């Protein structure tokens, strides 16, 4: 089942989701989403004085000998949670056409990867015929 659709499906604006075959399934390439999240986080750290100061305080408190010190765990987790909430965790897929395009790409890639006929090694075929 060869799919003629795009390797990457545009979902929202310029955001695209890539679909790649793996030996045991598929991988969704969310590079556009990761860039959007990183951009949002960096922008917030630069432009929000409170977040920037909290980040600087975490960096100053980090001890190279014990990077998992309990003293920094709660403030670290709180900052991560706040930045994740700010950046978001969902990718919207708008319109029936885009939803079906993405679903079709995922389905066809999975079928190609998981249902491809097993090719016998030539040496084994020769022995079987003998």
Secondary structure as UniProt FT lines:
FT   STRAND          8..12
FT   TURN            13..14
FT   STRAND          15..22
FT   TURN            23..24
FT   STRAND          25..29
FT   HELIX           31..47
FT   HELIX           49..61
FT   TURN            64..65
FT   TURN            67..68
FT   HELIX           70..87
FT   HELIX           96..114
FT   HELIX           122..129
//
